[in-house]
Amino acid sequence: MGKLLSIFRRHVSKRFHRSFTIKRGVRFNEKLKIQRWKSAA
């Protein structure tokens, strides 16, 4: 039971971390696009 719970917790943390990094990457890309657009304008 405890083993299963630890595996589940690890799986959830991995998924959460991945989605968090993807969101952060998207936000970073948006910032770059805005900066590029401002410098081009």
CHARMM-style PDB file with segment names, atoms N, HN, CA, C and O in Angstrom:
ATOM      1  N   MET     1       0.834  -1.200   0.000  1.00  0.00      PROA
ATOM      2  CA  MET     1       0.000   0.000   0.000  1.00  0.00      PROA
ATOM      3  C   MET     1       0.876   1.260   0.000  1.00  0.00      PROA
ATOM      4  O   MET     1       0.691   2.155  -0.825  1.00  0.00      PROA
ATOM      5  N   GLY     2       1.834   1.315   0.940  1.00  0.00      PROA
ATOM      6  HN  GLY     2       1.984   0.588   1.609  1.00  0.00      PROA
ATOM      7  CA  GLY     2       2.707   2.484   1.009  1.00  0.00      PROA
ATOM      8  C   GLY     2       3.552   2.619  -0.247  1.00  0.00      PROA
ATOM      9  O   GLY     2       3.814   3.725  -0.720  1.00  0.00      PROA
ATOM     10  N   LYS     3       3.984   1.454  -0.792  1.00  0.00      PROA
ATOM     11  HN  LYS     3       3.771   0.556  -0.408  1.00  0.00      PROA
ATOM     12  CA  LYS     3       4.811   1.463  -1.995  1.00  0.00      PROA
ATOM     13  C   LYS     3       4.027   2.061  -3.169  1.00  0.00      PROA
ATOM     14  O   LYS     3       4.538   2.888  -3.924  1.00  0.00      PROA
ATOM     15  N   LEU     4       2.779   1.623  -3.297  1.00  0.00      PROA
ATOM     16  HN  LEU     4       2.363   0.952  -2.683  1.00  0.00      PROA
ATOM     17  CA  LEU     4       1.925   2.108  -4.383  1.00  0.00      PROA
ATOM     18  C   LEU     4       1.721   3.617  -4.262  1.00  0.00      PROA
ATOM     19  O   LEU     4       1.743   4.342  -5.257  1.00  0.00      PROA
ATOM     20  N   LEU     5       1.523   4.075  -3.031  1.00  0.00      PROA
ATOM     21  HN  LEU     5       1.505   3.486  -2.222  1.00  0.00      PROA
ATOM     22  CA  LEU     5       1.287   5.498  -2.783  1.00  0.00      PROA
ATOM     23  C   LEU     5       2.516   6.322  -3.185  1.00  0.00      PROA
ATOM     24  O   LEU     5       2.390   7.393  -3.779  1.00  0.00      PROA
ATOM     25  N   SER     6       3.701   5.807  -2.852  1.00  0.00      PROA
ATOM     26  HN  SER     6       3.803   4.937  -2.369  1.00  0.00      PROA
ATOM     27  CA  SER     6       4.925   6.546  -3.181  1.00  0.00      PROA
ATOM     28  C   SER     6       5.114   6.617  -4.697  1.00  0.00      PROA
ATOM     29  O   SER     6       5.538   7.643  -5.229  1.00  0.00      PROA
ATOM     30  N   ILE     7       4.792   5.512  -5.391  1.00  0.00      PROA
ATOM     31  HN  ILE     7       4.447   4.678  -4.958  1.00  0.00      PROA
ATOM     32  CA  ILE     7       4.911   5.491  -6.855  1.00  0.00      PROA
ATOM     33  C   ILE     7       3.941   6.506  -7.455  1.00  0.00      PROA
ATOM     34  O   ILE     7       4.293   7.264  -8.359  1.00  0.00      PROA
ATOM     35  N   PHE     8       2.712   6.507  -6.935  1.00  0.00      PROA
ATOM     36  HN  PHE     8       2.426   5.891  -6.200  1.00  0.00      PROA
ATOM     37  CA  PHE     8       1.685   7.426  -7.425  1.00  0.00      PROA
ATOM     38  C   PHE     8       2.114   8.872  -7.202  1.00  0.00      PROA
ATOM     39  O   PHE     8       1.964   9.722  -8.081  1.00  0.00      PROA
ATOM     40  N   ARG     9       2.650   9.135  -6.013  1.00  0.00      PROA
ATOM     41  HN  ARG     9       2.772   8.445  -5.300  1.00  0.00      PROA
ATOM     42  CA  ARG     9       3.076  10.495  -5.674  1.00  0.00      PROA
ATOM     43  C   ARG     9       4.199  10.952  -6.604  1.00  0.00      PROA
ATOM     44  O   ARG     9       4.218  12.097  -7.055  1.00  0.00      PROA
ATOM     45  N   ARG    10       5.127  10.048  -6.883  1.00  0.00      PROA
ATOM     46  HN  ARG    10       5.111   9.117  -6.517  1.00  0.00      PROA
ATOM     47  CA  ARG    10       6.254  10.374  -7.759  1.00  0.00      PROA
ATOM     48  C   ARG    10       5.739  10.698  -9.164  1.00  0.00      PROA
ATOM     49  O   ARG    10       6.197  11.645  -9.803  1.00  0.00      PROA
ATOM     50  N   HSD    11       4.774   9.890  -9.635  1.00  0.00      PROA
ATOM     51  HN  HSD    11       4.401   9.121  -9.116  1.00  0.00      PROA
ATOM     52  CA  HSD    11       4.201  10.076 -10.964  1.00  0.00      PROA
ATOM     53  C   HSD    11       3.521  11.442 -11.061  1.00  0.00      PROA
ATOM     54  O   HSD    11       3.690  12.163 -12.044  1.00  0.00      PROA
ATOM     55  N   VAL    12       2.757  11.783 -10.035  1.00  0.00      PROA
ATOM     56  HN  VAL    12       2.619  11.197  -9.236  1.00  0.00      PROA
ATOM     57  CA  VAL    12       2.034  13.057 -10.016  1.00  0.00      PROA
ATOM     58  C   VAL    12       3.017  14.230 -10.007  1.00  0.00      PROA
ATOM     59  O   VAL    12       2.825  15.211 -10.724  1.00  0.00      PROA
ATOM     60  N   SER    13       4.062  14.125  -9.198  1.00  0.00      PROA
ATOM     61  HN  SER    13       4.218  13.327  -8.615  1.00  0.00      PROA
ATOM     62  CA  SER    13       5.033  15.217  -9.109  1.00  0.00      PROA
ATOM     63  C   SER    13       5.743  15.407 -10.448  1.00  0.00      PROA
ATOM     64  O   SER    13       6.032  16.536 -10.845  1.00  0.00      PROA
ATOM     65  N   LYS    14       6.027  14.296 -11.150  1.00  0.00      PROA
ATOM     66  HN  LYS    14       5.792  13.378 -10.827  1.00  0.00      PROA
ATOM     67  CA  LYS    14       6.677  14.386 -12.461  1.00  0.00      PROA
ATOM     68  C   LYS    14       5.773  15.121 -13.446  1.00  0.00      PROA
ATOM     69  O   LYS    14       6.215  16.010 -14.174  1.00  0.00      PROA
ATOM     70  N   ARG    15       4.499  14.731 -13.455  1.00  0.00      PROA
ATOM     71  HN  ARG    15       4.140  14.009 -12.864  1.00  0.00      PROA
ATOM     72  CA  ARG    15       3.555  15.358 -14.382  1.00  0.00      PROA
ATOM     73  C   ARG    15       3.398  16.839 -14.065  1.00  0.00      PROA
ATOM     74  O   ARG    15       3.349  17.674 -14.967  1.00  0.00      PROA
ATOM     75  N   PHE    16       3.320  17.156 -12.777  1.00  0.00      PROA
ATOM     76  HN  PHE    16       3.360  16.477 -12.043  1.00  0.00      PROA
ATOM     77  CA  PHE    16       3.154  18.548 -12.357  1.00  0.00      PROA
ATOM     78  C   PHE    16       4.379  19.365 -12.775  1.00  0.00      PROA
ATOM     79  O   PHE    16       4.249  20.478 -13.285  1.00  0.00      PROA
ATOM     80  N   HSD    17       5.569  18.797 -12.553  1.00  0.00      PROA
ATOM     81  HN  HSD    17       5.675  17.893 -12.140  1.00  0.00      PROA
ATOM     82  CA  HSD    17       6.803  19.495 -12.884  1.00  0.00      PROA
ATOM     83  C   HSD    17       6.875  19.771 -14.385  1.00  0.00      PROA
ATOM     84  O   HSD    17       7.274  20.855 -14.811  1.00  0.00      PROA
ATOM     85  N   ARG    18       6.479  18.763 -15.184  1.00  0.00      PROA
ATOM     86  HN  ARG    18       6.155  17.883 -14.837  1.00  0.00      PROA
ATOM     87  CA  ARG    18       6.545  18.913 -16.638  1.00  0.00      PROA
ATOM     88  C   ARG    18       5.605  20.023 -17.098  1.00  0.00      PROA
ATOM     89  O   ARG    18       5.990  20.873 -17.901  1.00  0.00      PROA
ATOM     90  N   SER    19       4.372  20.015 -16.590  1.00  0.00      PROA
ATOM     91  HN  SER    19       4.060  19.324 -15.938  1.00  0.00      PROA
ATOM     92  CA  SER    19       3.396  21.033 -17.003  1.00  0.00      PROA
ATOM     93  C   SER    19       3.864  22.417 -16.549  1.00  0.00      PROA
ATOM     94  O   SER    19       3.658  23.411 -17.246  1.00  0.00      PROA
ATOM     95  N   PHE    20       4.497  22.470 -15.369  1.00  0.00      PROA
ATOM     96  HN  PHE    20       4.664  21.663 -14.803  1.00  0.00      PROA
ATOM     97  CA  PHE    20       4.988  23.745 -14.846  1.00  0.00      PROA
ATOM     98  C   PHE    20       6.095  24.300 -15.743  1.00  0.00      PROA
ATOM     99  O   PHE    20       6.103  25.490 -16.061  1.00  0.00      PROA
ATOM    100  N   THR    21       7.035  23.429 -16.153  1.00  0.00      PROA
ATOM    101  HN  THR    21       7.028  22.463 -15.895  1.00  0.00      PROA
ATOM    102  CA  THR    21       8.142  23.882 -16.990  1.00  0.00      PROA
ATOM    103  C   THR    21       7.631  24.301 -18.365  1.00  0.00      PROA
ATOM    104  O   THR    21       8.140  25.256 -18.953  1.00  0.00      PROA
ATOM    105  N   ILE    22       6.622  23.588 -18.882  1.00  0.00      PROA
ATOM    106  HN  ILE    22       6.208  22.812 -18.405  1.00  0.00      PROA
ATOM    107  CA  ILE    22       6.055  23.937 -20.193  1.00  0.00      PROA
ATOM    108  C   ILE    22       5.410  25.317 -20.115  1.00  0.00      PROA
ATOM    109  O   ILE    22       5.600  26.151 -21.000  1.00  0.00      PROA
ATOM    110  N   LYS    23       4.641  25.552 -19.040  1.00  0.00      PROA
ATOM    111  HN  LYS    23       4.487  24.874 -18.321  1.00  0.00      PROA
ATOM    112  CA  LYS    23       3.986  26.855 -18.878  1.00  0.00      PROA
ATOM    113  C   LYS    23       5.024  27.960 -18.778  1.00  0.00      PROA
ATOM    114  O   LYS    23       4.867  29.027 -19.373  1.00  0.00      PROA
ATOM    115  N   ARG    24       6.094  27.699 -18.017  1.00  0.00      PROA
ATOM    116  HN  ARG    24       6.222  26.833 -17.534  1.00  0.00      PROA
ATOM    117  CA  ARG    24       7.140  28.702 -17.840  1.00  0.00      PROA
ATOM    118  C   ARG    24       7.824  28.978 -19.180  1.00  0.00      PROA
ATOM    119  O   ARG    24       8.133  30.126 -19.502  1.00  0.00      PROA
ATOM    120  N   GLY    25       8.057  27.920 -19.957  1.00  0.00      PROA
ATOM    121  HN  GLY    25       7.806  26.988 -19.696  1.00  0.00      PROA
ATOM    122  CA  GLY    25       8.690  28.069 -21.265  1.00  0.00      PROA
ATOM    123  C   GLY    25       7.823  28.877 -22.216  1.00  0.00      PROA
ATOM    124  O   GLY    25       8.325  29.708 -22.973  1.00  0.00      PROA
ATOM    125  N   VAL    26       6.517  28.630 -22.174  1.00  0.00      PROA
ATOM    126  HN  VAL    26       6.109  27.956 -21.560  1.00  0.00      PROA
ATOM    127  CA  VAL    26       5.591  29.366 -23.041  1.00  0.00      PROA
ATOM    128  C   VAL    26       5.605  30.840 -22.671  1.00  0.00      PROA
ATOM    129  O   VAL    26       5.634  31.711 -23.540  1.00  0.00      PROA
ATOM    130  N   ARG    27       5.584  31.108 -21.370  1.00  0.00      PROA
ATOM    131  HN  ARG    27       5.560  30.400 -20.664  1.00  0.00      PROA
ATOM    132  CA  ARG    27       5.591  32.492 -20.897  1.00  0.00      PROA
ATOM    133  C   ARG    27       6.886  33.184 -21.342  1.00  0.00      PROA
ATOM    134  O   ARG    27       6.871  34.343 -21.755  1.00  0.00      PROA
ATOM    135  N   PHE    28       7.998  32.457 -21.251  1.00  0.00      PROA
ATOM    136  HN  PHE    28       8.010  31.515 -20.916  1.00  0.00      PROA
ATOM    137  CA  PHE    28       9.302  33.003 -21.641  1.00  0.00      PROA
ATOM    138  C   PHE    28       9.301  33.328 -23.136  1.00  0.00      PROA
ATOM    139  O   PHE    28       9.803  34.373 -23.550  1.00  0.00      PROA
ATOM    140  N   ASN    29       8.731  32.419 -23.948  1.00  0.00      PROA
ATOM    141  HN  ASN    29       8.323  31.570 -23.612  1.00  0.00      PROA
ATOM    142  CA  ASN    29       8.665  32.638 -25.395  1.00  0.00      PROA
ATOM    143  C   ASN    29       7.818  33.864 -25.718  1.00  0.00      PROA
ATOM    144  O   ASN    29       8.149  34.643 -26.612  1.00  0.00      PROA
ATOM    145  N   GLU    30       6.716  34.025 -24.975  1.00  0.00      PROA
ATOM    146  HN  GLU    30       6.447  33.392 -24.249  1.00  0.00      PROA
ATOM    147  CA  GLU    30       5.847  35.189 -25.198  1.00  0.00      PROA
ATOM    148  C   GLU    30       6.610  36.479 -24.906  1.00  0.00      PROA
ATOM    149  O   GLU    30       6.488  37.459 -25.641  1.00  0.00      PROA
ATOM    150  N   LYS    31       7.396  36.475 -23.831  1.00  0.00      PROA
ATOM    151  HN  LYS    31       7.495  35.679 -23.234  1.00  0.00      PROA
ATOM    152  CA  LYS    31       8.184  37.662 -23.478  1.00  0.00      PROA
ATOM    153  C   LYS    31       9.166  37.986 -24.601  1.00  0.00      PROA
ATOM    154  O   LYS    31       9.328  39.148 -24.976  1.00  0.00      PROA
ATOM    155  N   LEU    32       9.823  36.947 -25.140  1.00  0.00      PROA
ATOM    156  HN  LEU    32       9.692  36.004 -24.836  1.00  0.00      PROA
ATOM    157  CA  LEU    32      10.781  37.154 -26.221  1.00  0.00      PROA
ATOM    158  C   LEU    32      10.085  37.730 -27.444  1.00  0.00      PROA
ATOM    159  O   LEU    32      10.598  38.653 -28.076  1.00  0.00      PROA
ATOM    160  N   LYS    33       8.919  37.188 -27.780  1.00  0.00      PROA
ATOM    161  HN  LYS    33       8.502  36.438 -27.266  1.00  0.00      PROA
ATOM    162  CA  LYS    33       8.167  37.670 -28.944  1.00  0.00      PROA
ATOM    163  C   LYS    33       7.809  39.137 -28.774  1.00  0.00      PROA
ATOM    164  O   LYS    33       7.947  39.929 -29.706  1.00  0.00      PROA
ATOM    165  N   ILE    34       7.348  39.498 -27.578  1.00  0.00      PROA
ATOM    166  HN  ILE    34       7.236  38.855 -26.820  1.00  0.00      PROA
ATOM    167  CA  ILE    34       6.953  40.889 -27.306  1.00  0.00      PROA
ATOM    168  C   ILE    34       8.167  41.810 -27.432  1.00  0.00      PROA
ATOM    169  O   ILE    34       8.073  42.887 -28.019  1.00  0.00      PROA
ATOM    170  N   GLN    35       9.304  41.387 -26.882  1.00  0.00      PROA
ATOM    171  HN  GLN    35       9.380  40.511 -26.404  1.00  0.00      PROA
ATOM    172  CA  GLN    35      10.516  42.205 -26.954  1.00  0.00      PROA
ATOM    173  C   GLN    35      10.941  42.393 -28.410  1.00  0.00      PROA
ATOM    174  O   GLN    35      11.309  43.492 -28.824  1.00  0.00      PROA
ATOM    175  N   ARG    36      10.885  41.304 -29.180  1.00  0.00      PROA
ATOM    176  HN  ARG    36      10.587  40.411 -28.844  1.00  0.00      PROA
ATOM    177  CA  ARG    36      11.295  41.350 -30.581  1.00  0.00      PROA
ATOM    178  C   ARG    36      10.365  42.288 -31.357  1.00  0.00      PROA
ATOM    179  O   ARG    36      10.804  43.083 -32.189  1.00  0.00      PROA
ATOM    180  N   TRP    37       9.060  42.170 -31.056  1.00  0.00      PROA
ATOM    181  HN  TRP    37       8.703  41.525 -30.380  1.00  0.00      PROA
ATOM    182  CA  TRP    37       8.058  42.990 -31.744  1.00  0.00      PROA
ATOM    183  C   TRP    37       8.261  44.469 -31.413  1.00  0.00      PROA
ATOM    184  O   TRP    37       8.151  45.330 -32.287  1.00  0.00      PROA
ATOM    185  N   LYS    38       8.558  44.755 -30.143  1.00  0.00      PROA
ATOM    186  HN  LYS    38       8.647  44.056 -29.434  1.00  0.00      PROA
ATOM    187  CA  LYS    38       8.776  46.146 -29.718  1.00  0.00      PROA
ATOM    188  C   LYS    38      10.019  46.722 -30.397  1.00  0.00      PROA
ATOM    189  O   LYS    38      10.004  47.862 -30.860  1.00  0.00      PROA
ATOM    190  N   SER    39      11.086  45.938 -30.456  1.00  0.00      PROA
ATOM    191  HN  SER    39      11.098  45.011 -30.080  1.00  0.00      PROA
ATOM    192  CA  SER    39      12.324  46.424 -31.061  1.00  0.00      PROA
ATOM    193  C   SER    39      12.135  46.616 -32.569  1.00  0.00      PROA
ATOM    194  O   SER    39      12.750  47.503 -33.161  1.00  0.00      PROA
ATOM    195  N   ALA    40      11.294  45.795 -33.188  1.00  0.00      PROA
ATOM    196  HN  ALA    40      10.794  45.074 -32.707  1.00  0.00      PROA
ATOM    197  CA  ALA    40      11.048  45.901 -34.629  1.00  0.00      PROA
ATOM    198  C   ALA    40      10.143  47.097 -34.932  1.00  0.00      PROA
ATOM    199  O   ALA    40      10.248  47.694 -36.003  1.00  0.00      PROA
ATOM    200  N   ALA    41       9.267  47.445 -34.008  1.00  0.00      PROA
ATOM    201  HN  ALA    41       9.182  46.959 -33.138  1.00  0.00      PROA
ATOM    202  CA  ALA    41       8.295  48.528 -34.237  1.00  0.00      PROA
ATOM    203  C   ALA    41       8.958  49.907 -34.234  1.00  0.00      PROA
ATOM    204  OT1 ALA    41       8.280  50.919 -34.412  1.00  0.00      PROA
TER     205      ALA     41
END
